[in-house]
């Protein structure tokens, strides 16, 4: 399966078959566009898969501590110690709860200038170990390169387009590779090690590509729900159709705001807590970078995706978060240490994040996003009474969201530990290698540009057109459906078709 094909090396028996050159031409366009972005995705995705191993090596003096015989200090004392490392006006956004005795305590603050800073504290003596700019943390930069090329919304749309065009590249690559008359399955699946020169590299390219095709397809399909354009719309559609977010996410269930002590709302909150019995789930943490602004927790219409959290489960991304209709004050507050103890009683002991209330009627938002999707939890706790206002679990998700949760865990290399990481790395780097070899084969075999000739034909060197337009009804139907499901992709399909029919035909 070639990323960028070359018309010279194709066997005449294949090229003579109706539709072959048409598929070849679309495979060429898809590969030409996807290649640079596929390299970025391959490198950044592989790095991100090994985040648990890489980060302690990058920041050992901040993240790693020597386990002590003394007990850990209370989390509120550690938070107070973290505040001393930052200028006045810094506001605590989030606490990461980690039970690993060799890891430091981490707190994220919003600074007055709008930036976010992580502060690391020794959990045994309260000493501040250092700070990190959240947005400049290596893994956060890697993640933003993977998602949007550090270009904001335009980069996010570009990477989404690259993922969609990868589907075209995979489909046409499989069709071009498919064994035809006179070709055995063994010859198609295994490279021709006895060949020399270009036939050897083409056979290796095609054989390796087909072995990676299933994994690449899984990568694309599991990553698309997280994209900023189509993924966001798909999440909203799935939620409204009760296929994604938990029941009640769009207005049902309890109001998600803290109730002042002694008010009717407080009594209702306590009654609501009784209706949410705890369950036992626990697993490893997932670190990352926040994407919410430091003052966004008080904005109306916020959803979980806007919270200052590293990552949240896909199913709850569109769930509304607490709003602040009124400004209240109270003398008694549920402490962070009480929240940690409460989550322990609920069965969540390690690797979760707590977003602190930002307003008088805000709530503690606990997000647990472990490698095992069945253990995912999102809990809202009243900041005054400690009542559990809502406890969202995997069982509350819709069918679509449950499937996406598993796809996400596998996509990130988290589900089955190191084995999952190695498989993801092999697929990612293999696709990157295919992009490089595909480009190299095209570059070596492109037609030489004659003196005075236009640059476009010689440099682009698209495969030749069919002598007569083939039916290819299934292929055309697939492209139409792809354009309908992914409208942005559909617009670029039309643009490429027009470019091929006009500019390249004249050239």
N, C-alpha and C positions, 0 to 999 in steps of 0.2 A: 504494500500500500504506500504510494508515494505522496509526500506532502506537496511537492511541485514536480509534475511529470514532464517527460520529454518525449516528443513524437518520434525521435530517431530510433529509440531502443525498443519500441513496441513490436511484437511479432506481427507479421503481416496477416496471419490468420485471425488475430484478434482485431486488428485495426479495420479489417474488412467487414466486420460484423456491424449491422446497423445500430446506431446509437452509441457505439463505443467512443467515437471521437467527441460526441456531445458531452458524454459523462466526463471524459478526459478534460475537456475544456473547462467545465464547471469545477472539477477537482483542482485544476490549475489555478483558477481565480481564488477559490477558497484557500488553498495552500499559500498563495502569494500574500494574501491579506493576513492570514492567521499566523504565519511563521514568526514574525518578531514578537507578537504578544504571547504566542505559545512558549517561546523561550523565557519570557518574563514570568509567566505562570509556573513553568516547570521549576525554575530556580527558586523563586520566592515561596512556592508551595512546599517544596522539599525542605527548605529551611524552617518554615513554620511548623511542619510536622514534628520536628525535633526540638521544639521550643522547651519542653521540660528538661532536656539534657543541655541545651545551649545556654540558656539564661544564667544558671548558676556559674557557668564558666566565664561568662561576660562580666557578671557583677558579683563576684564571690564575697567581697567585703561588705556588701549590702544585704544580699539574700541569704548567706550562709553564716550560721553561728555554731559555736561549740556547745553541745548539750551539757547542761549543768545538773547537779544533783538537787539543787533548790527548785521549788515549784515556780512556775511562770507567774509573773505579776498580773494583777487584774487588767483586763483589756481597757478599762477606762483610764487606769493609771498610764498605760502605754500610749493611749491617745493623747493624754495631757502632755506626756513627754515629747511626742511627735510635734505638738503645736509649738514648742519652744524653738524648733529648728526653722520656723518660718516667720515672715514679717507679720506685724499686726494687721488684722483684717482678713487673714486667711481663714477660710471656712472649710470644715471637715465635710467631705462628700461621701466617702466610702471607706469601709474597713474590710480587709480580707482576713478571713479566719482560717488558720492553718494549724493543724495539730502536730505536724512533723517537728520533732524536737530540735532538728538541725536547721530550721528555717526561721528567719526573722519575722517580726510582725510588720505588716504593711498597711499604711493609711494614705488615702488620696485626699488632697486639699485643693480648693479653688483659690487662687491668688487674686489680689485686687486688680492685677493687670489682665485678667482673663485666662491666664495659663493654668495648667493643672500640674501639681507636683506630688510625686509619691515619696513618702518618708518611711524609712526602714528603721526599726527599733529592736534592740536586743530584748527578747521577752523575759530574760532572767534578771537583768539589772537596770533596764529602762534606758540604757545609753542609746543615743541616736547614732546610727551607723552611716547614714548618708541619705541623699535625696536623688531623684531622677525626674527629669521633665517627662511627663507621661507621653506627650506627642513625639518626643525625640528618642524614646526608648527603642532599642534596635528592633525588637519584635513588632512594635507598633508601626515603625517605618516599613518593615517587611510586609506586614499585613496590608497597609495602605497601598503599597506598590502592587500587591497581588490583586487588590480589589479595584483600585482606581488610578494607578500609576502616579499617585501623589498630585493628581490634576483636578481633584474635586469631582463635581458632577460630570463634566465632559469625559474625564478618564473613566468614570464608572460606566457610562454609556458605551464607551469604546470597548471596554473589557467584556461587557455584556454582548456586544455585537461579535466580538471574537469568539465567545463561547458558542453563539448560535451558528456562526460560520464553520466552527469546528464540527458541528453536526453534519453540515453539507460535505465537508472534507472526509469525514468518516464514512458516510453513506456512499459517496462516489468512489472512495478508495476501496471499500469492500466490493463494490460492483466491478471495478476494474480488475481486482485481484481474482475474482471468483473463477474457479477452474472451468475451462471450456473443453470442447471436444479435443481429445488427444492429450489432455493434461491430467495427470493423476493428482489426487488430494495430497499424497506424500510430497510430490514435487512442488505443490503450491504452498504447503505449510513449512517446508524445510528449505533453507538457502542452498544454492548450488555452489557448494564449497570447491568443486573442481573447476569452476569457471574462472576466467581471468578478466581483469579490467572492468569495463562498465557493466557487462552482464552480471558479474559477481556482486558488485555493489547494489545493483538494482534488485537482485534476488534477495540479498540480505535485508535491504530496505523494505521490500514487500513482505517478507516472511515475519520480520520483527514487528512490522506495523500491524499485521493481522492478529498476532498474538496479543498485542497491546490494545486492540480495538475495543474489546469488551470493557476493560478497565477505563479506557479513555471515555467511552460512552457513559459509564457510571460516574466518572468525575464531572463531566459536563452537566448531566441531569441532576446530580446532587448539589452542584454549585449554583445553578440557575435560580432556585428559590431564594437565594440570599442576595441577588442583584438588586440594585437600587431603583430600577425602573420596572421591568417586568416582574421581578420577584416581589416588590412591594405591592403591586397591583394584584398579583396572584394570592399573596397573603391576605389582602383585604377581601378578595372574592371568596377564598376558602373559609375565612372567618365568618363572613355573612351567610354562607351556605352551610354553616355548622360542620364543616369538614376540617377546619384548621384549629382555631383557638378554642379553648374550653367553653362550655355552655355558660351563658351569662356575661361573656366578655364585652358584649355590646349593649350593656344597660341592665342586664338581669343581676340578681344576687344582691349582696350587701353594698352599701356605699363605702367607697374606699377612702375614708378620712378618719382621723382620730377624733374621739369624743372627749370633751372636757369632763373631769370627774364630777359626779353628782348631777349630770344632765341626763335627760331621757335617752340621748344618743349613746351615752356610756353604757346604760343598762342594755340597750339593744346590741351593742358590741359584745358584751359579755355573753348574752344569749347566743350570738352568732358564733362565738368561740366554742361553745359547747356543741355546736353542730358540725365542728371540724375536728374529729378525733385524730390524734397523731398516728403516723405510720413510720416504720423503720427503714431508712435508706441511707447509705453513705458510700462515698467513693472519692476519687482523686480530683484535684482542682484543675481548672483551666484558666491560665493567665492571658492577658492581652492588654489592649489599649482602649481607653474610653473614647467615646465620640460625642458625648453631650457637653454642652457649654456649662460653665460653672453656675449660671443663674437660671438654667432652663427648668429646674425641678419645680418652679413655681408658675410656669406658664400654663394657661388653660389648654385643654386638648392634648396633653402629653400622653404618649404611649410608652410601653416598656422599652422599645427600641431607642427612645430618646434619653433614657436614664444613664447616669454616669457609671456604667457597668462595662466590664471587658467584653462579655458576650451574654446574650440571653437566649433561652430556647426559642426556636423559630415559632412555636405554637403560641407563645405569650407576647410576641413582639408587638402585636396590634392591640393588646389589652390596655385599656385606659389606666392611668396612674392617678394618685391622689391630686386633687386640685385644692386651691385655697380661696374659697368664696368669702371668708371673713378672717379677720386678724384677732386671735385670742392670745391669752397668756395664762399660764398655770404655774403653780409652785411645785407640783409633784410630777416627775417624769420617769418613764421606764428607762433604765440605764442600758448602755450597750452590753455590759456584763450580764444583765438580766436577759437580754435578747439571745446572747450566746448560750446561756443556760437553758433557755426555753427551747431553742433549736435542738440542743442535745436531747432534751426530753421528747422532741418530735422525731428523733431518729437521725438528724443531720448533724454530724460531728466535725466534718473536715472539708476544706476546699470549697467554701462558699463565700459570697460577698454580701455585705449589708450596706444598703444606701441609707444614710441618716436622714431624718425628717428635715426638710428645708423650710417648712412653714409651720405656724402654730397648729394647724389641723392636718399636717402631713403625717405619714406613717413610716415605720421602719419597713423597708422593702428588702427581703432576703431572696437572693437568686442563687440557686444551686444548679450548676450546669456540668454534671460529671460525665465521664466517658460512656457510662451505661445509660441510655436514654430512659429506661424504665425508672431510674432513680431521680429524674429531674424534678425539682420543686421550686415553686415561686410562692412565697409567703408574705402576707401583709400583716403587720402587727401594730396595734394601737400604741402610740407613744406615751400614753398616760396610764391606761389600765393594763397594758400587755395582752389584751385580748387578740386572738387570731381572727382577723377580719375575713381572711380568705386564704386557703391553702390549695394551690393548683398543682396537680400531679399528672403524671403521664396518663393515668387512666381517664383523666378528664379531657384529653386531647381527642380531636376527630381522627378519622382513619388516615386522611391525607397527612396531617401533621405528625402522626406516629411514624409513618413511613419516612417522612422527611427527616425526623429526628435521628433515625438509624442511618440514613444516607449521610447526614452531616457528620455524625461520629466517625463513620468509615472514611469519609472524604478528608477529615482532619487527621486521620491516623491515630485515633484515640480508643477505638472500641476494643481491640484485642491487644493493646500494648505495643511492644516493640515489633512484633510480627506485622501488625497493621501499618506501623511507620515505615518499615522496610518495603512492604508491598507498594505503598503510596509513593515512596521515593523512587522505586524501580519504574513505576508507570510514568511518573512525572519526568524523570530524567530520560527515559526511553522516548517519550514524545518529543522532548527537546532535541534529542539526538536525531530523530527522524526529520525534524524541521531543518536541522543543519545539513544533513545528508541530502535531503530533497533539494534544498537550495543549491548545494554544491553540484549535484547532477545537472540541474537546469543551467547553472552558470557555465559549466564545461561544454554543454551541448547546444547552447543557444546559437542561432545563426549569426555569422559574422556580419557586421554592418558594412555595407558597401560605402565607398567614399561619396560623400554628398547625399547619402540616403537619410531619410527621417530616422530619428533616434527611436521612436516608439516601437516600430515593428521589430528591430533588432534586439532591443533591450527587453521587451515584454515577451516575445517569442511564445505566444499562446499556441497550443496544439491546433492543427488545421481543422476547419469545419467539415461537416458531412457534405457529400455531393448532393444528397437530397435529405430534407428534414425528416428524421425518423419519428414514429408515433410517440414512444416513451410515455405512455399515458400514466403509468404508475409514478414515474419520476416527476412529471409535471404536476400531478395531483399532490404528491408529497411536498413539492416546493410551495404550492398554493396554500396547503394546510399549515406549513411552517410559517409562511408569511402572515396567516391569519392569527395563529397562536402567539407569534412574536411580531407585533406590528412594526417595530423598529427594524427588525430583520427583513420584513416584507418590503419596506421602503428601499433598503439597500439592494435587495434582489432585483427590484425594478430598475434601479439605477445602474447596476452592473449589466443587466440585459440590454438596456438602451445604449450603454457605452460600447458593448460588444457589437451591437447591430449597426451602430453609426460610426463612431470614431475609428474603431479597429477595422471595420469593413472598408472604409475609405483608405486607411493606411495600407 
